[in-house]
């Protein structure tokens, strides 16, 4: 039998394309003809090798087309944010590839190191902002207090001071001088270095309030729900963009009229840096 015919004959048997009589003849020939049996085994071994190569090639094509880069894939696995298909792919790769497990452990170490450095910077920034008053400022010179006897003149002067203070308080507390919200809207917070921060750090959006205030010019106050920007009367600013980076200190960057300002959360009204 020619090689091509023999190959077709063997394929037909394993693919179930032979009649019952032909199948019985094939089995009998394998049992009685050692050379034929060896040819069948060799053919099957060759076919399995070819199929494995084709499967490997298809898998490589699939990885190139659908699998993200290895760092993003490992980040997604550690954050438990992979789709069911990618999760199954990673778990299968962990079973078959010992080196892949080592890469995941290395990525864990890198992320932990980045978080430690970020935490250290935050603590340092917090300490710098909350440093107690220097000793030099605490040690104020004791001022001599002279006793001033009460006379009609001093009583009149004191009354004048009280009146001036009262008038100042009245005008400063006048409703016409109070801060006024001139713009309020919500924006989405852009996440930078996502996956490297602390659990619960990420936030999706924040309320922006632009406040016209005669006391403050280009100041701000911020918590995780709201960013308030104080501007002088008549000053207008465009829409504000907010970027959050858990690995940075300060962790927030805002963009106003094309200029970047790096800020931290603050429950007090402070100048924009």
C-alpha positions in Angstrom: 0.0 0.0 0.0 1.3 3.5 -0.9 2.3 5.9 1.9 -0.5 8.3 1.0 -3.0 5.5 0.8 -1.8 4.1 4.1 -2.0 7.5 5.8 -5.5 8.0 4.5 -6.5 4.5 5.6 -5.2 5.0 9.2 -6.9 8.5 9.4 -10.1 7.0 8.2 -10.1 4.4 11.0 -9.5 6.9 13.8 -11.9 9.4 12.3 -14.6 6.7 12.2 -15.0 6.8 8.4 -14.6 3.0 7.8 -17.4 0.5 7.6 -17.8 -2.1 10.3 -16.2 -4.7 8.0 -13.3 -2.4 7.2 -12.8 -1.6 10.9 -12.7 -5.3 11.8 -10.1 -5.9 9.0 -8.0 -3.0 10.3 -8.0 -4.4 13.9 -7.1 -7.9 12.6 -4.3 -6.5 10.5 -2.8 -4.7 13.6 -2.9 -7.8 15.6 -1.3 -10.0 13.0 1.1 -7.6 11.3 3.7 -6.1 13.7 5.0 -3.8 10.9 1.5 -2.4 10.2 0.9 -1.9 14.0 4.2 0.0 14.3 3.2 2.2 11.3 -0.1 3.0 13.0 1.6 3.9 16.2 4.2 6.1 14.4 1.4 7.8 12.5 -0.5 8.6 15.6 2.6 9.9 17.4 3.4 12.2 14.4 -0.2 13.4 14.3 -0.2 14.2 18.1 3.1 16.1 17.7 1.7 18.2 14.8 -1.5 18.9 16.8 0.5 20.0 19.8 2.5 22.4 17.6 -0.6 23.8 16.0 -2.2 24.2 19.4 0.8 26.0 20.7 0.9 28.3 17.7 -2.8 29.0 18.1 -2.3 29.7 21.8 0.5 32.2 21.1 -1.7 34.0 18.5 -4.5 34.1 21.1 -2.1 35.6 23.7 -0.8 38.2 21.3 -4.3 39.3 20.3 -6.3 39.0 23.6 -4.0 38.8 26.6 -2.7 42.2 28.0 0.9 42.7 28.7 2.2 40.5 31.5 2.5 43.3 34.1 -1.2 44.4 33.6 -2.2 40.7 33.6 -0.5 40.1 37.0 -1.9 43.4 38.4 -5.4 42.4 37.4 -4.9 38.9 39.0 -3.7 40.4 42.2 -6.5 43.0 42.3 -9.1 40.2 41.4 -10.4 42.3 38.5 -9.8 39.8 35.7 -12.7 38.5 33.6 -13.6 34.8 34.0 -11.7 33.9 30.8 -8.5 35.7 31.8 -8.7 34.3 35.3 -8.9 30.8 33.9 -6.0 31.5 31.7 -3.8 32.7 34.6 -4.7 29.8 36.8 -3.9 27.3 34.0 -0.6 29.1 33.4 0.2 28.9 37.1 -0.2 25.1 37.0 1.9 24.7 33.9 4.6 27.5 34.3 6.6 27.6 37.5 8.4 30.7 36.3 5.0 32.6 36.1 4.4 32.0 39.8 7.8 33.5 40.5 6.9 36.6 38.4 3.7 37.0 40.4 5.6 36.9 43.7 8.1 39.5 42.3 5.2 41.8 41.3 3.8 41.5 44.8 7.1 42.5 46.3 7.3 45.5 44.0 3.8 46.7 44.8 4.4 46.3 48.5 7.6 48.3 48.2 5.9 51.1 46.3 3.1 51.2 48.9 5.6 51.4 51.8 7.4 54.3 50.1 4.2 56.1 49.4 3.1 55.6 53.0 6.4 56.9 54.3 6.1 60.1 52.1 2.5 60.6 53.4 3.6 60.4 57.0 6.5 62.7 56.3 4.2 65.2 54.6 1.7 64.9 57.5 4.5 65.5 60.1 5.7 68.6 58.1 2.3 70.1 58.0 1.6 69.4 61.7 5.0 70.4 63.2 4.5 72.2 66.5 5.5 75.9 66.8 9.3 76.3 67.0 10.7 76.9 70.5 11.9 80.4 69.4 8.4 81.5 68.8 7.1 80.0 72.0 9.6 82.0 74.1 8.1 85.5 73.7 9.6 88.3 75.7 7.6 89.2 78.7 6.1 92.7 78.1 5.9 95.2 80.9 2.3 96.1 81.7 1.8 99.5 83.0 -1.3 100.3 85.1 -3.3 103.1 83.6 -5.6 104.8 86.0 -9.2 105.2 84.9 -10.0 108.9 84.1 -12.8 110.4 82.0 -10.3 110.6 79.1 -9.3 106.9 79.2 -12.9 105.9 79.6 -13.9 107.9 76.6 -11.0 106.4 74.6 -12.0 102.9 75.6 -15.6 103.6 74.5 -14.4 104.8 71.1 -12.4 101.6 70.7 -15.5 99.5 71.6 -17.6 101.4 69.0 -14.9 100.9 66.3 -14.7 97.2 67.0 -18.5 96.9 66.9 -18.7 98.7 63.6 -15.9 96.5 62.2 -17.7 93.3 63.3 -21.0 94.6 61.8 -19.5 95.2 58.4 -17.5 92.0 58.3 -20.6 90.0 59.1 -22.8 91.9 56.6 -24.5 89.3 54.4 -23.5 91.3 51.3 -19.9 90.5 52.1 -20.4 86.7 52.6 -18.9 84.1 50.3 -21.1 83.1 47.4 -21.0 79.8 45.4 -21.0 80.9 41.8 -20.4 77.5 40.2 -21.0 73.9 41.3 -20.6 70.7 39.3 -19.4 67.1 39.6 -16.4 65.7 37.7 -14.9 62.2 37.4 -11.6 61.8 39.2 -8.9 60.4 36.9 -7.1 57.5 38.5 -3.3 57.4 38.0 -1.1 54.4 38.8 -4.3 52.4 39.5 -3.7 49.2 41.4 -0.7 50.5 43.3 -2.5 52.4 46.0 -4.1 51.4 49.3 -7.3 49.6 49.5 -10.2 52.0 49.6 -8.1 54.9 48.3 -9.8 55.1 44.9 -12.7 57.5 44.3 -14.9 57.9 41.3 -16.0 61.5 41.3 -16.0 64.7 43.3 -18.1 67.9 43.6 -16.4 71.1 42.5 -17.6 74.4 44.0 -16.2 77.8 42.9 -16.8 80.4 45.6 -16.5 84.2 45.2 -15.1 85.5 48.4 -13.7 88.9 49.3 -11.4 87.4 52.0 -9.6 84.8 50.0 -8.1 84.9 46.5 -7.2 81.6 44.9 -7.5 79.5 48.0 -9.0 76.0 48.5 -10.5 73.6 50.9 -10.9 69.9 50.1 -12.3 66.6 51.4 -12.9 63.3 49.5 -16.5 64.5 48.6 -15.9 68.1 47.7 -13.3 70.5 46.4 -14.0 74.2 47.1 -12.0 76.9 45.2 -12.1 80.5 46.5 -11.6 83.3 44.0 -11.8 87.1 44.3 -14.9 89.0 43.0 -15.1 89.1 39.2 -12.6 86.4 38.6 -13.7 83.5 36.4 -12.0 80.1 36.0 -12.8 77.3 33.6 -13.8 73.7 34.5 -11.5 72.1 36.9 -10.0 68.6 36.3 -8.9 66.3 39.2 -6.3 63.5 39.1 -5.7 61.1 42.0 -2.4 59.2 42.4 -2.1 57.0 45.4 1.7 56.7 45.1 2.2 60.5 45.0 2.5 63.0 47.8 0.4 65.1 47.7 -2.0 62.6 46.2 -4.1 65.1 44.2 -3.4 67.2 41.2 -5.9 69.7 39.9 -5.8 71.5 36.5 -7.1 75.1 36.4 -6.8 77.1 33.2 -4.1 74.8 31.9 -2.0 75.1 35.1 -1.3 72.2 37.5 -1.6 72.4 41.3 -0.6 69.5 43.6 -2.7 69.6 46.7 -3.6 67.5 49.7 -6.9 67.1 51.7 -7.5 70.1 54.0 -10.4 71.1 56.3 -9.1 74.6 56.4 -9.1 77.3 53.6 -5.5 77.5 52.5 -3.7 79.1 49.5 -3.3 77.1 46.3 0.5 76.2 46.0 
